[in-house]
């Protein structure tokens, strides 16, 4: 981002905060969204805004801030890049990539989501990444879902980030979509190790779809402090 543009945004945020039109935190979030949106113009700004809001709500709930944020927009087809990973310190886009959805979530478009073991569907909502490990898919990354009833069985379901040969642009040419997982957000083999290293050990991942029931009830998207504090108690204890 040009320095002159960043200075103008900072000045605008300060003016809005001073005038009382938005709080200082809101002004800071708006600036972050504006900066990241310029880094990733293909990412819907409203989706990015919800991801940032959910992340900041979790941080306000007591978990430590992350250095990186991953956003998946499942409203987009699997044949196009729909995973973005940002460096929050540098406020830069690191990767824009293809990502798979579960085989029972849909064909090229994911339209069904689940928190049920054995559903082979993807899950929505806010996740906290955890430890890397070597498993049957090679170097992989475990995640904990932070939204009860929506994604909190992710670890039990073995919903992890891993590389997969079927996440391949050539599949799009042959069949109109990439391959599908058993619910994991699988990525291309060429970037698998990099994605795991970038996101391991306490980063945030936000998976979006315009599911109205989830959007209306999410304690993070709507930032309900008392619910979030209760949900995050085990994570605060683990990270302290």
HELIX and SHEET records of a PDB file:
HELIX    1   1 UNK A    3  UNK A   19  1                                  17    
HELIX    2   2 UNK A   24  UNK A   39  1                                  16    
HELIX    3   3 UNK A   45  UNK A   60  1                                  16    
HELIX    4   4 UNK A  169  UNK A  175  1                                   7    
HELIX    5   5 UNK A  189  UNK A  199  1                                  11    
HELIX    6   6 UNK A  212  UNK A  217  1                                   6    
HELIX    7   7 UNK A  225  UNK A  239  1                                  15    
SHEET    1   A 7 UNK A  92  UNK A  97  0                                        
SHEET    2   A 7 UNK A  83  UNK A  87 -1                                        
SHEET    3   A 7 UNK A  68  UNK A  73 -1                                        
SHEET    4   A 7 UNK A 204  UNK A 208  1                                        
SHEET    5   A 7 UNK A 125  UNK A 135 -1                                        
SHEET    6   A 7 UNK A 138  UNK A 145 -1                                        
SHEET    7   A 7 UNK A 160  UNK A 161 -1                                        
END                                                                             
